[in-house]
């Protein structure tokens, strides 16, 4: 003889099946969102003090970056994180800087502050490629602490070629660079 389930047992079974299905459906989505690629684009405002000329001299370089802001041409996409923008400020001394040799290759780090108040420390090695109309700086490394810790990151910064006439006369105090940060 076949036994029918009570309405209460049938409803409980249906909720159990729905809960298991939801776990199977949403768990991979949540896991993939946690590891999804983060991409932010925007600008770096770079200032040089004293300004760059053709004569090499010690210079303090200040970088203020705004990635993903509507005020600058940028976008910040961080699936599942609620992050819409990022900023960082970096100040360092550059011995022997000039219009010909303003940038450096080598190790460095910067603290990225996300729009939700969290931060990440990006530790990198910089490599510079000089192109006809710009210099391309590639920072390759790892997020060593904070949000996204342990993940690889690459930032590319396109700095327009410095104005030679200005290098010969008043010197260059600042420039604007385009930046793209990708956390893998």
VENKA-V437000 format. One record per residue. N is the residue number from 1. RES is the residue in three letters. OMEGA is omega in whole degrees, 0 to 359 (999 if undefined). Layout:
n: (N:N)
res: (RES:RES)
omega: (OMEGA:OMEGA)
This chain:
n: (1:2:3:4:5:6:7:8:9:10:11:12:13:14:15:16:17:18:19:20:21:22:23:24:25:26:27:28:29:30:31:32:33:34:35:36:37:38:39:40:41:42:43:44:45:46:47:48:49:50:51:52:53:54:55:56:57:58:59:60:61:62:63:64:65:66:67:68:69:70:71:72:73:74:75:76:77:78:79:80:81:82:83:84:85:86:87:88:89:90:91:92:93:94:95:96:97:98:99:100:101:102:103:104:105:106:107:108:109:110:111:112:113:114:115:116:117:118:119:120:121:122:123:124:125:126:127:128:129:130:131:132:133:134:135:136:137:138:139:140:141:142:143:144:145:146:147:148:149:150:151:152:153:154:155:156:157:158:159:160:161:162:163:164:165:166:167:168:169:170:171:172:173:174:175:176:177:178:179:180:181:182:183:184)
res: (UNK:UNK:UNK:UNK:UNK:UNK:UNK:UNK:UNK:UNK:UNK:UNK:UNK:UNK:UNK:UNK:UNK:UNK:UNK:UNK:UNK:UNK:UNK:UNK:UNK:UNK:UNK:UNK:UNK:UNK:UNK:UNK:UNK:UNK:UNK:UNK:UNK:UNK:UNK:UNK:UNK:UNK:UNK:UNK:UNK:UNK:UNK:UNK:UNK:UNK:UNK:UNK:UNK:UNK:UNK:UNK:UNK:UNK:UNK:UNK:UNK:UNK:UNK:UNK:UNK:UNK:UNK:UNK:UNK:UNK:UNK:UNK:UNK:UNK:UNK:UNK:UNK:UNK:UNK:UNK:UNK:UNK:UNK:UNK:UNK:UNK:UNK:UNK:UNK:UNK:UNK:UNK:UNK:UNK:UNK:UNK:UNK:UNK:UNK:UNK:UNK:UNK:UNK:UNK:UNK:UNK:UNK:UNK:UNK:UNK:UNK:UNK:UNK:UNK:UNK:UNK:UNK:UNK:UNK:UNK:UNK:UNK:UNK:UNK:UNK:UNK:UNK:UNK:UNK:UNK:UNK:UNK:UNK:UNK:UNK:UNK:UNK:UNK:UNK:UNK:UNK:UNK:UNK:UNK:UNK:UNK:UNK:UNK:UNK:UNK:UNK:UNK:UNK:UNK:UNK:UNK:UNK:UNK:UNK:UNK:UNK:UNK:UNK:UNK:UNK:UNK:UNK:UNK:UNK:UNK:UNK:UNK:UNK:UNK:UNK:UNK:UNK:UNK:UNK:UNK:UNK:UNK:UNK:UNK)
omega: (181:182:180:176:175:179:180:179:179:179:178:178:179:177:179:178:179:179:178:179:179:178:180:181:188:182:178:179:179:180:181:177:180:182:181:178:176:180:177:176:179:186:168:171:184:176:183:180:353:183:181:174:177:179:180:175:179:185:171:181:177:180:173:184:175:181:174:183:176:179:177:177:182:182:177:181:180:186:176:184:181:180:181:180:179:177:167:175:181:178:179:177:180:178:175:180:176:177:180:186:182:188:181:169:174:185:177:174:177:178:180:178:183:182:179:177:177:180:178:172:180:178:192:166:182:173:183:174:180:179:182:184:184:170:180:179:177:177:182:181:187:169:189:176:178:180:180:181:179:181:178:179:176:174:175:183:180:182:180:178:181:182:184:179:179:176:181:185:188:185:182:181:184:175:177:180:174:185:174:178:178:175:186:999)
